[in-house]
Amino acid sequence: MWCVYAVLSAVFAAATAILAKMGVNGINSNLATAVRTVVILALVWGIVFFNGTLSQIREFSRSNWIFLILSGLATGLSWLFYFKALQLGNVSKVAPIDKLSVAITIFLGVFLLHEQPDLKVIAGGILIVLGSLVLIW
């Protein structure tokens, strides 16, 4: 089932790039990111309330809070830079550079989380980097 969610994530990420490129036309990219964030905030909190999972917040550990806050900061910075890049560049070049995050994540997973990638993961990461370079140049 995780694979279905991952494919859906990729489809919506592609839609995000196209819609964001169209949406930042002629406006401040930081303001555009703020509007997008409010929409996301309303959507996700709506799902939490609808599913009745808010009470589970009491189960969060200090570590959960720290890493979720840091992840949120990283996400916010990623979005701000992504929207600025989309505003200034072609989506067909910005998106492949942004997707280098996959290869960077593999690298960080190995070194920070001590994950053991198999040959397919290593080859895939290398191909992502090479594919991004081809699309950029």
C-alpha positions in Angstrom: 0.0 0.0 0.0 2.9 2.4 0.7 3.7 2.2 -3.1 0.3 3.5 -4.0 0.7 6.4 -1.6 4.1 7.2 -3.0 2.8 7.3 -6.5 -0.1 9.5 -5.5 2.5 11.8 -3.7 4.5 12.0 -7.0 1.4 12.8 -9.0 0.3 15.6 -6.6 3.9 16.9 -6.4 3.9 17.2 -10.2 0.6 19.1 -10.0 2.0 21.3 -7.3 4.9 22.3 -9.5 2.7 23.2 -12.5 0.0 25.0 -10.4 2.6 26.8 -8.3 4.4 28.1 -11.4 1.1 29.4 -12.7 0.2 30.8 -9.3 3.4 32.8 -8.6 3.2 34.8 -11.8 3.5 38.5 -10.9 3.3 38.1 -7.2 5.8 37.8 -4.3 6.8 34.2 -4.0 6.9 34.3 -0.1 3.3 35.6 0.0 2.3 32.8 -2.5 4.0 30.2 -0.2 2.1 31.7 2.8 -1.3 31.3 1.0 -0.4 27.8 0.0 0.5 27.0 3.6 -2.8 28.2 5.0 -4.6 25.9 2.5 -2.5 23.0 3.6 -3.0 23.8 7.2 -6.7 23.9 6.9 -6.8 20.7 4.8 -4.6 18.6 7.2 -6.2 19.9 10.4 -9.6 19.2 8.9 -8.5 15.6 8.3 -7.2 15.3 11.8 -10.5 16.6 13.3 -12.6 14.5 10.9 -10.7 11.3 11.8 -10.8 12.1 15.5 -7.0 11.6 16.0 -6.2 14.9 17.8 -6.3 13.2 21.2 -3.2 11.2 20.1 -1.1 14.4 20.4 -0.7 13.6 24.1 1.4 10.5 23.1 4.1 12.7 21.4 7.4 12.4 23.1 9.9 15.3 23.4 11.9 13.7 20.6 8.7 13.6 18.4 8.2 17.3 19.0 11.8 18.3 18.3 12.1 16.3 15.1 8.6 17.3 13.8 9.4 21.0 14.5 12.7 20.7 12.7 11.0 18.9 9.9 8.5 21.7 9.6 11.2 24.3 9.5 13.0 22.4 6.8 9.7 22.0 4.8 9.0 25.7 5.1 12.4 26.7 3.9 12.1 24.1 1.1 8.8 25.6 0.0 10.1 29.2 0.1 13.1 28.4 -2.0 11.1 26.2 -4.4 8.5 28.9 -5.0 11.2 31.5 -5.6 13.0 29.1 -8.0 9.7 28.4 -9.9 9.1 32.2 -10.1 12.5 32.8 -11.7 13.1 29.6 -13.7 11.4 27.1 -16.0 9.4 24.4 -14.1 11.1 21.8 -16.4 14.4 22.7 -14.9 13.4 23.6 -11.4 11.5 20.3 -10.7 14.4 18.0 -11.6 16.8 19.9 -9.4 14.2 19.7 -6.6 13.9 16.0 -7.1 17.6 15.6 -6.4 16.2 15.6 -2.8 15.6 11.8 -3.5 19.3 11.1 -3.9 20.2 13.4 -1.0 17.7 11.6 1.1 19.2 8.2 0.2 22.7 9.6 1.2 21.4 11.0 4.5 19.5 7.8 5.2 22.7 5.9 5.0 24.8 8.2 7.0 22.4 9.5 9.6 19.9 6.6 10.0 22.4 3.9 9.2 20.2 2.4 6.6 21.8 -0.3 4.4 20.9 0.4 0.7 21.0 -2.4 -1.7 22.5 -2.2 -5.2 19.2 -1.1 -6.7 18.9 1.9 -4.3 22.4 3.0 -5.0 22.0 2.6 -8.8 18.6 4.4 -8.6 20.2 7.3 -6.7 23.0 7.6 -9.2 20.5 7.5 -12.1 18.4 10.2 -10.5 21.4 12.5 -10.2 22.5 11.7 -13.8 18.9 12.2 -15.0 18.6 15.5 -13.2 21.9 16.7 -14.7 20.7 15.7 -18.2 17.4 17.6 -17.8 19.2 20.7 -16.4 21.7 20.9 -19.1 
